[in-house]
Amino acid sequence: GRPPRALGAPARLGPPWEPAARRIRARGDPLGRKDLRVTGRDLMEAGIPRGPKLGEVLDRLVERVVEDPSLNTREALLTIAREML
């Protein structure tokens, strides 16, 4: 097994970004593509071509909603995506 922790030694901490990620998740803010209010299919129906361009647009949308979670609406994201073309 694992040796016991020395008295007074700090507990093992996770990555330095972990507390921030926990706070973001607790608020329900988006952190990845699966958190977006649009899908790749929605974007293709809006005229974004399938392939690498679709992935680029999804990644840029994630960046935008991480910066401003209020943008994570279907309407706002479709508008932003169309402006990227």
PyMOL Python script that loads the backbone (N, CA, C, O; Angstrom):
from pymol import cmd

cmd.read_pdbstr("""\
ATOM      1  N   GLY A   1       0.811  -1.189   0.000  1.00  0.00           N
ATOM      2  CA  GLY A   1       0.000   0.000   0.000  1.00  0.00           C
ATOM      3  C   GLY A   1       0.854   1.251   0.000  1.00  0.00           C
ATOM      4  O   GLY A   1       2.079   1.205  -0.109  1.00  0.00           O
ATOM      5  N   ARG A   2       0.178   2.339   0.124  1.00  0.00           N
ATOM      6  CA  ARG A   2       0.816   3.658   0.134  1.00  0.00           C
ATOM      7  C   ARG A   2       1.256   3.980   1.557  1.00  0.00           C
ATOM      8  O   ARG A   2       0.520   3.717   2.508  1.00  0.00           O
ATOM      9  N   PRO A   3       2.459   4.550   1.710  1.00  0.00           N
ATOM     10  CA  PRO A   3       2.900   4.921   3.065  1.00  0.00           C
ATOM     11  C   PRO A   3       2.023   6.032   3.621  1.00  0.00           C
ATOM     12  O   PRO A   3       1.519   6.866   2.869  1.00  0.00           O
ATOM     13  N   PRO A   4       1.843   6.043   4.933  1.00  0.00           N
ATOM     14  CA  PRO A   4       0.994   7.106   5.519  1.00  0.00           C
ATOM     15  C   PRO A   4       1.620   8.471   5.301  1.00  0.00           C
ATOM     16  O   PRO A   4       2.839   8.615   5.211  1.00  0.00           O
ATOM     17  N   ARG A   5       0.753   9.465   5.218  1.00  0.00           N
ATOM     18  CA  ARG A   5       1.196  10.845   5.032  1.00  0.00           C
ATOM     19  C   ARG A   5       1.760  11.350   6.355  1.00  0.00           C
ATOM     20  O   ARG A   5       1.211  11.084   7.424  1.00  0.00           O
ATOM     21  N   ALA A   6       2.867  12.084   6.263  1.00  0.00           N
ATOM     22  CA  ALA A   6       3.484  12.645   7.465  1.00  0.00           C
ATOM     23  C   ALA A   6       2.548  13.660   8.099  1.00  0.00           C
ATOM     24  O   ALA A   6       1.823  14.375   7.408  1.00  0.00           O
ATOM     25  N   LEU A   7       2.575  13.710   9.408  1.00  0.00           N
ATOM     26  CA  LEU A   7       1.744  14.681  10.116  1.00  0.00           C
ATOM     27  C   LEU A   7       2.086  16.087   9.665  1.00  0.00           C
ATOM     28  O   LEU A   7       3.260  16.446   9.575  1.00  0.00           O
ATOM     29  N   GLY A   8       1.085  16.871   9.387  1.00  0.00           N
ATOM     30  CA  GLY A   8       1.293  18.248   8.981  1.00  0.00           C
ATOM     31  C   GLY A   8       1.577  18.411   7.501  1.00  0.00           C
ATOM     32  O   GLY A   8       1.620  19.536   7.004  1.00  0.00           O
ATOM     33  N   ALA A   9       1.772  17.313   6.786  1.00  0.00           N
ATOM     34  CA  ALA A   9       2.029  17.418   5.350  1.00  0.00           C
ATOM     35  C   ALA A   9       0.712  17.712   4.633  1.00  0.00           C
ATOM     36  O   ALA A   9      -0.330  17.170   5.003  1.00  0.00           O
ATOM     37  N   PRO A  10       0.753  18.564   3.613  1.00  0.00           N
ATOM     38  CA  PRO A  10      -0.483  18.875   2.894  1.00  0.00           C
ATOM     39  C   PRO A  10      -0.979  17.667   2.111  1.00  0.00           C
ATOM     40  O   PRO A  10      -0.188  16.845   1.649  1.00  0.00           O
ATOM     41  N   ALA A  11      -2.283  17.572   1.969  1.00  0.00           N
ATOM     42  CA  ALA A  11      -2.866  16.520   1.150  1.00  0.00           C
ATOM     43  C   ALA A  11      -2.438  16.752  -0.299  1.00  0.00           C
ATOM     44  O   ALA A  11      -2.180  17.888  -0.698  1.00  0.00           O
ATOM     45  N   ARG A  12      -2.365  15.691  -1.074  1.00  0.00           N
ATOM     46  CA  ARG A  12      -1.991  15.829  -2.489  1.00  0.00           C
ATOM     47  C   ARG A  12      -3.035  16.674  -3.206  1.00  0.00           C
ATOM     48  O   ARG A  12      -4.233  16.399  -3.142  1.00  0.00           O
ATOM     49  N   LEU A  13      -2.566  17.679  -3.873  1.00  0.00           N
ATOM     50  CA  LEU A  13      -3.458  18.569  -4.603  1.00  0.00           C
ATOM     51  C   LEU A  13      -3.494  18.163  -6.057  1.00  0.00           C
ATOM     52  O   LEU A  13      -2.526  17.613  -6.583  1.00  0.00           O
ATOM     53  N   GLY A  14      -4.620  18.434  -6.713  1.00  0.00           N
ATOM     54  CA  GLY A  14      -4.753  18.168  -8.140  1.00  0.00           C
ATOM     55  C   GLY A  14      -4.066  19.257  -8.940  1.00  0.00           C
ATOM     56  O   GLY A  14      -3.317  20.067  -8.394  1.00  0.00           O
ATOM     57  N   PRO A  15      -4.327  19.270 -10.235  1.00  0.00           N
ATOM     58  CA  PRO A  15      -3.738  20.309 -11.088  1.00  0.00           C
ATOM     59  C   PRO A  15      -4.153  21.698 -10.618  1.00  0.00           C
ATOM     60  O   PRO A  15      -5.218  21.858 -10.023  1.00  0.00           O
ATOM     61  N   PRO A  16      -3.327  22.696 -10.878  1.00  0.00           N
ATOM     62  CA  PRO A  16      -3.634  24.047 -10.384  1.00  0.00           C
ATOM     63  C   PRO A  16      -4.935  24.621 -10.943  1.00  0.00           C
ATOM     64  O   PRO A  16      -5.527  25.505 -10.324  1.00  0.00           O
ATOM     65  N   TRP A  17      -5.389  24.141 -12.096  1.00  0.00           N
ATOM     66  CA  TRP A  17      -6.615  24.654 -12.705  1.00  0.00           C
ATOM     67  C   TRP A  17      -7.865  23.965 -12.162  1.00  0.00           C
ATOM     68  O   TRP A  17      -8.981  24.405 -12.438  1.00  0.00           O
ATOM     69  N   GLU A  18      -7.690  22.891 -11.394  1.00  0.00           N
ATOM     70  CA  GLU A  18      -8.843  22.107 -10.948  1.00  0.00           C
ATOM     71  C   GLU A  18      -9.867  22.905 -10.133  1.00  0.00           C
ATOM     72  O   GLU A  18     -11.063  22.763 -10.385  1.00  0.00           O
ATOM     73  N   PRO A  19      -9.456  23.735  -9.170  1.00  0.00           N
ATOM     74  CA  PRO A  19     -10.469  24.505  -8.428  1.00  0.00           C
ATOM     75  C   PRO A  19     -11.285  25.430  -9.340  1.00  0.00           C
ATOM     76  O   PRO A  19     -12.497  25.558  -9.170  1.00  0.00           O
ATOM     77  N   ALA A  20     -10.625  26.066 -10.296  1.00  0.00           N
ATOM     78  CA  ALA A  20     -11.346  26.947 -11.220  1.00  0.00           C
ATOM     79  C   ALA A  20     -12.322  26.136 -12.061  1.00  0.00           C
ATOM     80  O   ALA A  20     -13.456  26.566 -12.271  1.00  0.00           O
ATOM     81  N   ALA A  21     -11.902  24.974 -12.544  1.00  0.00           N
ATOM     82  CA  ALA A  21     -12.785  24.129 -13.344  1.00  0.00           C
ATOM     83  C   ALA A  21     -13.996  23.685 -12.522  1.00  0.00           C
ATOM     84  O   ALA A  21     -15.114  23.643 -13.036  1.00  0.00           O
ATOM     85  N   ARG A  22     -13.777  23.356 -11.260  1.00  0.00           N
ATOM     86  CA  ARG A  22     -14.904  22.963 -10.392  1.00  0.00           C
ATOM     87  C   ARG A  22     -15.906  24.110 -10.235  1.00  0.00           C
ATOM     88  O   ARG A  22     -17.117  23.895 -10.286  1.00  0.00           O
ATOM     89  N   ARG A  23     -15.389  25.332 -10.044  1.00  0.00           N
ATOM     90  CA  ARG A  23     -16.294  26.492  -9.901  1.00  0.00           C
ATOM     91  C   ARG A  23     -17.079  26.720 -11.187  1.00  0.00           C
ATOM     92  O   ARG A  23     -18.279  26.993 -11.144  1.00  0.00           O
ATOM     93  N   ILE A  24     -16.412  26.611 -12.322  1.00  0.00           N
ATOM     94  CA  ILE A  24     -17.074  26.816 -13.614  1.00  0.00           C
ATOM     95  C   ILE A  24     -18.159  25.759 -13.811  1.00  0.00           C
ATOM     96  O   ILE A  24     -19.279  26.084 -14.204  1.00  0.00           O
ATOM     97  N   ARG A  25     -17.828  24.497 -13.540  1.00  0.00           N
ATOM     98  CA  ARG A  25     -18.815  23.417 -13.692  1.00  0.00           C
ATOM     99  C   ARG A  25     -19.983  23.617 -12.726  1.00  0.00           C
ATOM    100  O   ARG A  25     -21.136  23.388 -13.091  1.00  0.00           O
ATOM    101  N   ALA A  26     -19.691  24.041 -11.502  1.00  0.00           N
ATOM    102  CA  ALA A  26     -20.756  24.249 -10.517  1.00  0.00           C
ATOM    103  C   ALA A  26     -21.741  25.316 -10.981  1.00  0.00           C
ATOM    104  O   ALA A  26     -22.938  25.225 -10.709  1.00  0.00           O
ATOM    105  N   ARG A  27     -21.231  26.333 -11.684  1.00  0.00           N
ATOM    106  CA  ARG A  27     -22.116  27.381 -12.232  1.00  0.00           C
ATOM    107  C   ARG A  27     -22.843  26.906 -13.475  1.00  0.00           C
ATOM    108  O   ARG A  27     -23.824  27.518 -13.896  1.00  0.00           O
ATOM    109  N   GLY A  28     -22.362  25.806 -14.072  1.00  0.00           N
ATOM    110  CA  GLY A  28     -22.971  25.309 -15.298  1.00  0.00           C
ATOM    111  C   GLY A  28     -22.449  25.991 -16.547  1.00  0.00           C
ATOM    112  O   GLY A  28     -23.041  25.860 -17.619  1.00  0.00           O
ATOM    113  N   ASP A  29     -21.337  26.724 -16.422  1.00  0.00           N
ATOM    114  CA  ASP A  29     -20.747  27.389 -17.579  1.00  0.00           C
ATOM    115  C   ASP A  29     -20.147  26.362 -18.536  1.00  0.00           C
ATOM    116  O   ASP A  29     -19.690  25.308 -18.095  1.00  0.00           O
ATOM    117  N   PRO A  30     -20.142  26.646 -19.818  1.00  0.00           N
ATOM    118  CA  PRO A  30     -19.606  25.714 -20.811  1.00  0.00           C
ATOM    119  C   PRO A  30     -18.086  25.615 -20.762  1.00  0.00           C
ATOM    120  O   PRO A  30     -17.390  26.606 -20.540  1.00  0.00           O
ATOM    121  N   LEU A  31     -17.588  24.404 -20.971  1.00  0.00           N
ATOM    122  CA  LEU A  31     -16.141  24.183 -21.011  1.00  0.00           C
ATOM    123  C   LEU A  31     -15.688  23.457 -22.273  1.00  0.00           C
ATOM    124  O   LEU A  31     -14.491  23.400 -22.555  1.00  0.00           O
ATOM    125  N   GLY A  32     -16.621  22.906 -23.030  1.00  0.00           N
ATOM    126  CA  GLY A  32     -16.241  22.148 -24.215  1.00  0.00           C
ATOM    127  C   GLY A  32     -17.362  22.102 -25.235  1.00  0.00           C
ATOM    128  O   GLY A  32     -18.444  22.648 -25.018  1.00  0.00           O
ATOM    129  N   ARG A  33     -17.090  21.444 -26.348  1.00  0.00           N
ATOM    130  CA  ARG A  33     -18.063  21.366 -27.436  1.00  0.00           C
ATOM    131  C   ARG A  33     -19.400  20.799 -26.973  1.00  0.00           C
ATOM    132  O   ARG A  33     -20.457  21.271 -27.389  1.00  0.00           O
ATOM    133  N   LYS A  34     -19.350  19.783 -26.109  1.00  0.00           N
ATOM    134  CA  LYS A  34     -20.596  19.152 -25.678  1.00  0.00           C
ATOM    135  C   LYS A  34     -21.468  20.092 -24.851  1.00  0.00           C
ATOM    136  O   LYS A  34     -22.656  19.830 -24.662  1.00  0.00           O
ATOM    137  N   ASP A  35     -20.891  21.174 -24.362  1.00  0.00           N
ATOM    138  CA  ASP A  35     -21.643  22.141 -23.562  1.00  0.00           C
ATOM    139  C   ASP A  35     -22.301  23.233 -24.408  1.00  0.00           C
ATOM    140  O   ASP A  35     -23.092  24.022 -23.892  1.00  0.00           O
ATOM    141  N   LEU A  36     -21.983  23.282 -25.695  1.00  0.00           N
ATOM    142  CA  LEU A  36     -22.560  24.306 -26.571  1.00  0.00           C
ATOM    143  C   LEU A  36     -24.037  24.036 -26.814  1.00  0.00           C
ATOM    144  O   LEU A  36     -24.474  22.885 -26.803  1.00  0.00           O
ATOM    145  N   ARG A  37     -24.797  25.091 -27.031  1.00  0.00           N
ATOM    146  CA  ARG A  37     -26.227  24.979 -27.332  1.00  0.00           C
ATOM    147  C   ARG A  37     -26.492  24.735 -28.814  1.00  0.00           C
ATOM    148  O   ARG A  37     -27.639  24.781 -29.261  1.00  0.00           O
ATOM    149  N   VAL A  38     -25.432  24.477 -29.571  1.00  0.00           N
ATOM    150  CA  VAL A  38     -25.559  24.062 -30.968  1.00  0.00           C
ATOM    151  C   VAL A  38     -24.709  22.813 -31.170  1.00  0.00           C
ATOM    152  O   VAL A  38     -23.779  22.541 -30.412  1.00  0.00           O
ATOM    153  N   THR A  39     -25.053  22.066 -32.209  1.00  0.00           N
ATOM    154  CA  THR A  39     -24.290  20.876 -32.572  1.00  0.00           C
ATOM    155  C   THR A  39     -23.650  21.100 -33.933  1.00  0.00           C
ATOM    156  O   THR A  39     -23.945  22.075 -34.624  1.00  0.00           O
ATOM    157  N   GLY A  40     -22.775  20.185 -34.300  1.00  0.00           N
ATOM    158  CA  GLY A  40     -22.204  20.236 -35.637  1.00  0.00           C
ATOM    159  C   GLY A  40     -23.286  20.173 -36.702  1.00  0.00           C
ATOM    160  O   GLY A  40     -23.186  20.832 -37.737  1.00  0.00           O
ATOM    161  N   ARG A  41     -24.310  19.387 -36.451  1.00  0.00           N
ATOM    162  CA  ARG A  41     -25.427  19.288 -37.405  1.00  0.00           C
ATOM    163  C   ARG A  41     -26.122  20.640 -37.573  1.00  0.00           C
ATOM    164  O   ARG A  41     -26.456  21.044 -38.687  1.00  0.00           O
ATOM    165  N   ASP A  42     -26.336  21.335 -36.446  1.00  0.00           N
ATOM    166  CA  ASP A  42     -26.957  22.674 -36.518  1.00  0.00           C
ATOM    167  C   ASP A  42     -26.116  23.597 -37.398  1.00  0.00           C
ATOM    168  O   ASP A  42     -26.647  24.344 -38.218  1.00  0.00           O
ATOM    169  N   LEU A  43     -24.801  23.534 -37.216  1.00  0.00           N
ATOM    170  CA  LEU A  43     -23.911  24.410 -37.979  1.00  0.00           C
ATOM    171  C   LEU A  43     -23.910  24.054 -39.460  1.00  0.00           C
ATOM    172  O   LEU A  43     -23.882  24.939 -40.315  1.00  0.00           O
ATOM    173  N   MET A  44     -23.942  22.757 -39.763  1.00  0.00           N
ATOM    174  CA  MET A  44     -23.986  22.349 -41.169  1.00  0.00           C
ATOM    175  C   MET A  44     -25.286  22.823 -41.824  1.00  0.00           C
ATOM    176  O   MET A  44     -25.285  23.262 -42.974  1.00  0.00           O
ATOM    177  N   GLU A  45     -26.387  22.731 -41.088  1.00  0.00           N
ATOM    178  CA  GLU A  45     -27.664  23.223 -41.613  1.00  0.00           C
ATOM    179  C   GLU A  45     -27.634  24.735 -41.822  1.00  0.00           C
ATOM    180  O   GLU A  45     -28.385  25.272 -42.636  1.00  0.00           O
ATOM    181  N   ALA A  46     -26.755  25.418 -41.076  1.00  0.00           N
ATOM    182  CA  ALA A  46     -26.619  26.870 -41.213  1.00  0.00           C
ATOM    183  C   ALA A  46     -25.604  27.248 -42.288  1.00  0.00           C
ATOM    184  O   ALA A  46     -25.350  28.432 -42.511  1.00  0.00           O
ATOM    185  N   GLY A  47     -25.015  26.242 -42.964  1.00  0.00           N
ATOM    186  CA  GLY A  47     -24.115  26.533 -44.066  1.00  0.00           C
ATOM    187  C   GLY A  47     -22.640  26.326 -43.800  1.00  0.00           C
ATOM    188  O   GLY A  47     -21.824  26.574 -44.688  1.00  0.00           O
ATOM    189  N   ILE A  48     -22.265  25.878 -42.606  1.00  0.00           N
ATOM    190  CA  ILE A  48     -20.857  25.610 -42.313  1.00  0.00           C
ATOM    191  C   ILE A  48     -20.520  24.259 -42.951  1.00  0.00           C
ATOM    192  O   ILE A  48     -21.208  23.272 -42.691  1.00  0.00           O
ATOM    193  N   PRO A  49     -19.478  24.198 -43.777  1.00  0.00           N
ATOM    194  CA  PRO A  49     -19.155  22.928 -44.438  1.00  0.00           C
ATOM    195  C   PRO A  49     -18.627  21.878 -43.466  1.00  0.00           C
ATOM    196  O   PRO A  49     -17.913  22.191 -42.513  1.00  0.00           O
ATOM    197  N   ARG A  50     -18.995  20.629 -43.731  1.00  0.00           N
ATOM    198  CA  ARG A  50     -18.487  19.503 -42.943  1.00  0.00           C
ATOM    199  C   ARG A  50     -16.976  19.402 -43.168  1.00  0.00           C
ATOM    200  O   ARG A  50     -16.477  19.721 -44.247  1.00  0.00           O
ATOM    201  N   GLY A  51     -16.266  18.959 -42.149  1.00  0.00           N
ATOM    202  CA  GLY A  51     -14.819  18.776 -42.278  1.00  0.00           C
ATOM    203  C   GLY A  51     -14.070  19.648 -41.285  1.00  0.00           C
ATOM    204  O   GLY A  51     -14.626  20.067 -40.270  1.00  0.00           O
ATOM    205  N   PRO A  52     -12.801  19.920 -41.584  1.00  0.00           N
ATOM    206  CA  PRO A  52     -11.967  20.689 -40.651  1.00  0.00           C
ATOM    207  C   PRO A  52     -12.551  22.055 -40.303  1.00  0.00           C
ATOM    208  O   PRO A  52     -12.417  22.513 -39.168  1.00  0.00           O
ATOM    209  N   LYS A  53     -13.194  22.706 -41.261  1.00  0.00           N
ATOM    210  CA  LYS A  53     -13.781  24.031 -41.001  1.00  0.00           C
ATOM    211  C   LYS A  53     -14.839  23.946 -39.903  1.00  0.00           C
ATOM    212  O   LYS A  53     -14.924  24.832 -39.052  1.00  0.00           O
ATOM    213  N   LEU A  54     -15.640  22.893 -39.917  1.00  0.00           N
ATOM    214  CA  LEU A  54     -16.674  22.711 -38.897  1.00  0.00           C
ATOM    215  C   LEU A  54     -16.032  22.597 -37.515  1.00  0.00           C
ATOM    216  O   LEU A  54     -16.502  23.206 -36.554  1.00  0.00           O
ATOM    217  N   GLY A  55     -14.964  21.819 -37.423  1.00  0.00           N
ATOM    218  CA  GLY A  55     -14.252  21.686 -36.148  1.00  0.00           C
ATOM    219  C   GLY A  55     -13.667  23.005 -35.678  1.00  0.00           C
ATOM    220  O   GLY A  55     -13.721  23.330 -34.492  1.00  0.00           O
ATOM    221  N   GLU A  56     -13.111  23.761 -36.610  1.00  0.00           N
ATOM    222  CA  GLU A  56     -12.549  25.075 -36.261  1.00  0.00           C
ATOM    223  C   GLU A  56     -13.634  25.990 -35.708  1.00  0.00           C
ATOM    224  O   GLU A  56     -13.428  26.678 -34.707  1.00  0.00           O
ATOM    225  N   VAL A  57     -14.786  25.994 -36.364  1.00  0.00           N
ATOM    226  CA  VAL A  57     -15.883  26.858 -35.912  1.00  0.00           C
ATOM    227  C   VAL A  57     -16.347  26.426 -34.523  1.00  0.00           C
ATOM    228  O   VAL A  57     -16.554  27.270 -33.651  1.00  0.00           O
ATOM    229  N   LEU A  58     -16.511  25.134 -34.308  1.00  0.00           N
ATOM    230  CA  LEU A  58     -16.921  24.657 -32.985  1.00  0.00           C
ATOM    231  C   LEU A  58     -15.917  25.072 -31.914  1.00  0.00           C
ATOM    232  O   LEU A  58     -16.307  25.525 -30.838  1.00  0.00           O
ATOM    233  N   ASP A  59     -14.637  24.921 -32.203  1.00  0.00           N
ATOM    234  CA  ASP A  59     -13.606  25.304 -31.225  1.00  0.00           C
ATOM    235  C   ASP A  59     -13.647  26.803 -30.937  1.00  0.00           C
ATOM    236  O   ASP A  59     -13.500  27.219 -29.788  1.00  0.00           O
ATOM    237  N   ARG A  60     -13.843  27.601 -31.959  1.00  0.00           N
ATOM    238  CA  ARG A  60     -13.910  29.055 -31.757  1.00  0.00           C
ATOM    239  C   ARG A  60     -15.162  29.434 -30.972  1.00  0.00           C
ATOM    240  O   ARG A  60     -15.136  30.370 -30.172  1.00  0.00           O
ATOM    241  N   LEU A  61     -16.256  28.710 -31.200  1.00  0.00           N
ATOM    242  CA  LEU A  61     -17.474  28.978 -30.424  1.00  0.00           C
ATOM    243  C   LEU A  61     -17.248  28.640 -28.949  1.00  0.00           C
ATOM    244  O   LEU A  61     -17.703  29.366 -28.065  1.00  0.00           O
ATOM    245  N   VAL A  62     -16.553  27.549 -28.691  1.00  0.00           N
ATOM    246  CA  VAL A  62     -16.237  27.202 -27.300  1.00  0.00           C
ATOM    247  C   VAL A  62     -15.428  28.325 -26.666  1.00  0.00           C
ATOM    248  O   VAL A  62     -15.719  28.740 -25.544  1.00  0.00           O
ATOM    249  N   GLU A  63     -14.422  28.818 -27.369  1.00  0.00           N
ATOM    250  CA  GLU A  63     -13.604  29.923 -26.836  1.00  0.00           C
ATOM    251  C   GLU A  63     -14.473  31.125 -26.491  1.00  0.00           C
ATOM    252  O   GLU A  63     -14.300  31.747 -25.443  1.00  0.00           O
ATOM    253  N   ARG A  64     -15.402  31.442 -27.372  1.00  0.00           N
ATOM    254  CA  ARG A  64     -16.267  32.607 -27.156  1.00  0.00           C
ATOM    255  C   ARG A  64     -17.148  32.425 -25.919  1.00  0.00           C
ATOM    256  O   ARG A  64     -17.283  33.347 -25.115  1.00  0.00           O
ATOM    257  N   VAL A  65     -17.753  31.233 -25.763  1.00  0.00           N
ATOM    258  CA  VAL A  65     -18.664  31.055 -24.625  1.00  0.00           C
ATOM    259  C   VAL A  65     -17.917  30.851 -23.314  1.00  0.00           C
ATOM    260  O   VAL A  65     -18.469  31.113 -22.245  1.00  0.00           O
ATOM    261  N   VAL A  66     -16.674  30.389 -23.379  1.00  0.00           N
ATOM    262  CA  VAL A  66     -15.872  30.324 -22.151  1.00  0.00           C
ATOM    263  C   VAL A  66     -15.606  31.756 -21.673  1.00  0.00           C
ATOM    264  O   VAL A  66     -15.650  32.036 -20.475  1.00  0.00           O
ATOM    265  N   GLU A  67     -15.329  32.660 -22.622  1.00  0.00           N
ATOM    266  CA  GLU A  67     -15.102  34.067 -22.284  1.00  0.00           C
ATOM    267  C   GLU A  67     -16.384  34.757 -21.835  1.00  0.00           C
ATOM    268  O   GLU A  67     -16.367  35.587 -20.926  1.00  0.00           O
ATOM    269  N   ASP A  68     -17.498  34.407 -22.483  1.00  0.00           N
ATOM    270  CA  ASP A  68     -18.779  35.055 -22.178  1.00  0.00           C
ATOM    271  C   ASP A  68     -19.894  34.019 -22.249  1.00  0.00           C
ATOM    272  O   ASP A  68     -20.485  33.824 -23.312  1.00  0.00           O
ATOM    273  N   PRO A  69     -20.195  33.348 -21.126  1.00  0.00           N
ATOM    274  CA  PRO A  69     -21.205  32.296 -21.118  1.00  0.00           C
ATOM    275  C   PRO A  69     -22.595  32.748 -21.585  1.00  0.00           C
ATOM    276  O   PRO A  69     -23.409  31.914 -21.980  1.00  0.00           O
ATOM    277  N   SER A  70     -22.870  34.035 -21.545  1.00  0.00           N
ATOM    278  CA  SER A  70     -24.191  34.507 -21.984  1.00  0.00           C
ATOM    279  C   SER A  70     -24.388  34.296 -23.486  1.00  0.00           C
ATOM    280  O   SER A  70     -25.519  34.336 -23.970  1.00  0.00           O
ATOM    281  N   LEU A  71     -23.302  34.072 -24.224  1.00  0.00           N
ATOM    282  CA  LEU A  71     -23.405  33.827 -25.666  1.00  0.00           C
ATOM    283  C   LEU A  71     -23.857  32.404 -25.988  1.00  0.00           C
ATOM    284  O   LEU A  71     -24.117  32.089 -27.149  1.00  0.00           O
ATOM    285  N   ASN A  72     -23.952  31.558 -24.991  1.00  0.00           N
ATOM    286  CA  ASN A  72     -24.280  30.158 -25.234  1.00  0.00           C
ATOM    287  C   ASN A  72     -25.789  29.951 -25.427  1.00  0.00           C
ATOM    288  O   ASN A  72     -26.451  29.253 -24.659  1.00  0.00           O
ATOM    289  N   THR A  73     -26.293  30.583 -26.475  1.00  0.00           N
ATOM    290  CA  THR A  73     -27.670  30.348 -26.912  1.00  0.00           C
ATOM    291  C   THR A  73     -27.605  29.918 -28.369  1.00  0.00           C
ATOM    292  O   THR A  73     -26.677  30.280 -29.091  1.00  0.00           O
ATOM    293  N   ARG A  74     -28.586  29.150 -28.791  1.00  0.00           N
ATOM    294  CA  ARG A  74     -28.606  28.673 -30.180  1.00  0.00           C
ATOM    295  C   ARG A  74     -28.531  29.841 -31.160  1.00  0.00           C
ATOM    296  O   ARG A  74     -27.741  29.813 -32.104  1.00  0.00           O
ATOM    297  N   GLU A  75     -29.344  30.858 -30.938  1.00  0.00           N
ATOM    298  CA  GLU A  75     -29.401  31.994 -31.855  1.00  0.00           C
ATOM    299  C   GLU A  75     -28.076  32.732 -31.923  1.00  0.00           C
ATOM    300  O   GLU A  75     -27.583  33.031 -33.010  1.00  0.00           O
ATOM    301  N   ALA A  76     -27.496  33.029 -30.760  1.00  0.00           N
ATOM    302  CA  ALA A  76     -26.227  33.769 -30.731  1.00  0.00           C
ATOM    303  C   ALA A  76     -25.110  32.968 -31.396  1.00  0.00           C
ATOM    304  O   ALA A  76     -24.322  33.519 -32.164  1.00  0.00           O
ATOM    305  N   LEU A  77     -25.043  31.681 -31.106  1.00  0.00           N
ATOM    306  CA  LEU A  77     -23.972  30.862 -31.663  1.00  0.00           C
ATOM    307  C   LEU A  77     -24.102  30.708 -33.176  1.00  0.00           C
ATOM    308  O   LEU A  77     -23.098  30.725 -33.887  1.00  0.00           O
ATOM    309  N   LEU A  78     -25.318  30.561 -33.668  1.00  0.00           N
ATOM    310  CA  LEU A  78     -25.502  30.472 -35.119  1.00  0.00           C
ATOM    311  C   LEU A  78     -25.110  31.778 -35.802  1.00  0.00           C
ATOM    312  O   LEU A  78     -24.516  31.768 -36.880  1.00  0.00           O
ATOM    313  N   THR A  79     -25.443  32.899 -35.170  1.00  0.00           N
ATOM    314  CA  THR A  79     -25.059  34.200 -35.729  1.00  0.00           C
ATOM    315  C   THR A  79     -23.543  34.332 -35.770  1.00  0.00           C
ATOM    316  O   THR A  79     -22.980  34.742 -36.785  1.00  0.00           O
ATOM    317  N   ILE A  80     -22.889  33.989 -34.679  1.00  0.00           N
ATOM    318  CA  ILE A  80     -21.429  34.077 -34.610  1.00  0.00           C
ATOM    319  C   ILE A  80     -20.806  33.157 -35.647  1.00  0.00           C
ATOM    320  O   ILE A  80     -19.859  33.546 -36.332  1.00  0.00           O
ATOM    321  N   ALA A  81     -21.324  31.948 -35.769  1.00  0.00           N
ATOM    322  CA  ALA A  81     -20.773  30.972 -36.722  1.00  0.00           C
ATOM    323  C   ALA A  81     -20.900  31.499 -38.154  1.00  0.00           C
ATOM    324  O   ALA A  81     -19.964  31.372 -38.944  1.00  0.00           O
ATOM    325  N   ARG A  82     -22.030  32.078 -38.486  1.00  0.00           N
ATOM    326  CA  ARG A  82     -22.207  32.608 -39.842  1.00  0.00           C
ATOM    327  C   ARG A  82     -21.236  33.740 -40.125  1.00  0.00           C
ATOM    328  O   ARG A  82     -20.768  33.886 -41.254  1.00  0.00           O
ATOM    329  N   GLU A  83     -20.927  34.544 -39.111  1.00  0.00           N
ATOM    330  CA  GLU A  83     -19.986  35.647 -39.270  1.00  0.00           C
ATOM    331  C   GLU A  83     -18.562  35.136 -39.512  1.00  0.00           C
ATOM    332  O   GLU A  83     -17.723  35.869 -40.035  1.00  0.00           O
ATOM    333  N   MET A  84     -18.290  33.895 -39.138  1.00  0.00           N
ATOM    334  CA  MET A  84     -16.946  33.319 -39.306  1.00  0.00           C
ATOM    335  C   MET A  84     -16.704  32.875 -40.749  1.00  0.00           C
ATOM    336  O   MET A  84     -15.558  32.632 -41.128  1.00  0.00           O
ATOM    337  N   LEU A  85     -17.737  32.767 -41.546  1.00  0.00           N
ATOM    338  CA  LEU A  85     -17.569  32.286 -42.923  1.00  0.00           C
ATOM    339  C   LEU A  85     -16.917  33.319 -43.813  1.00  0.00           C
ATOM    340  O   LEU A  85     -16.707  33.067 -44.999  1.00  0.00           O
TER     341      LEU A  85
END
""", "prot")
cmd.dss("prot")
cmd.show_as("cartoon", "prot")
cmd.util.cbc("prot")
cmd.orient("prot")
